[in-house]
Amino acid sequence: MKHAYNVFEDRCPTRLVLDRLADKWALLILDRLEGEPVRFNHLRRDIKGISQKVLSQTLKKLERDGLISRAIFPTVPVTVEYTLTSLGRTLTETVSALAHWAEHNMDAVLAAQQAYDARA
């Protein structure tokens, strides 16, 4: 099947999407949003090590790409929730597999790194 885009071409716009999805923070956010809408502060608490600034920037980029949506509720203080869009949900299986692959294979990766370093 021929596609209008070719990820191997240097000027293909798909590279921008791949760049976004290759970002660890984007991957973790998308995985965390899989089951339910999540508030900003819950995301920040759940994803250890992400700064408020990076979380905000990444959420905006994912929203711009159409992968998540933002809902604002007029409470005091204002409540903001993020959820996957239908387009974003097409990635849940892939994102989860990639994110959790690292968890399941970390021991093998560490062993490979040690073996490599010992040879160097």
PEURHU-V941520 format. One record per residue. PSI is psi in whole degrees, 0 to 359 (none if undefined). OMEGA is omega in whole degrees, -180 to 180 (NA if undefined). D_FIRST is the distance of its C-alpha to the first C-alpha in Angstrom with 2 decimals. Layout:
psi;omega;d_first
PSI;OMEGA;D_FIRST
PSI;OMEGA;D_FIRST
This chain:
psi;omega;d_first
127;-179;0.00
134;179;3.80
156;179;6.52
342;-178;10.08
151;180;11.59
109;-176;11.94
344;-180;14.31
351;176;15.76
135;-174;17.20
336;-180;20.73
11;-180;20.87
132;-179;17.69
344;177;18.98
336;179;16.91
325;179;19.61
320;179;22.18
317;179;20.56
321;177;20.18
317;179;23.78
314;-177;24.93
338;178;23.37
351;179;24.80
128;-176;28.23
322;-178;30.38
318;178;32.10
317;180;29.01
315;-180;27.75
320;178;31.19
312;-180;31.54
319;179;28.25
320;-179;29.27
330;-179;32.77
1;-173;31.66
315;-171;29.68
336;-170;32.39
162;172;34.52
145;-178;35.52
137;177;37.43
155;-178;40.12
308;-177;40.10
330;175;43.10
320;176;41.72
315;-179;38.59
322;178;40.93
320;-176;43.05
327;-177;40.24
90;-175;38.34
136;174;41.12
350;179;41.46
134;178;39.52
161;178;41.77
320;-179;42.16
312;-179;40.95
321;177;37.74
312;-180;37.03
314;-180;37.61
317;-178;35.44
319;177;32.52
317;179;32.81
318;179;32.81
318;179;29.65
324;176;27.84
317;178;29.24
324;179;28.13
355;179;24.53
16;-177;24.78
334;177;24.75
161;174;28.40
157;-177;31.06
132;176;34.76
132;-180;37.57
130;180;41.09
131;-175;44.13
67;176;47.51
176;176;49.53
112;-8;52.03
169;-179;50.50
137;177;47.18
132;178;44.62
128;178;40.98
146;178;38.28
143;179;34.63
157;176;31.94
142;172;28.19
176;177;26.35
324;176;23.72
317;178;21.11
324;179;23.21
338;177;23.38
346;-180;19.64
352;-170;20.63
316;-179;23.74
316;-180;22.58
314;-179;20.90
314;-180;23.90
316;-180;26.40
316;-179;24.99
313;-178;25.07
316;-175;28.46
346;172;30.10
318;-180;28.68
319;178;31.19
315;-175;33.98
336;-174;33.34
10;-176;32.95
320;180;35.46
318;179;38.12
321;178;35.90
315;179;34.84
318;178;38.52
319;179;39.57
320;179;37.02
317;179;38.31
318;179;41.88
318;179;41.24
312;-179;39.59
325;179;42.48
328;178;45.03
334;-175;43.67
none;NA;43.65
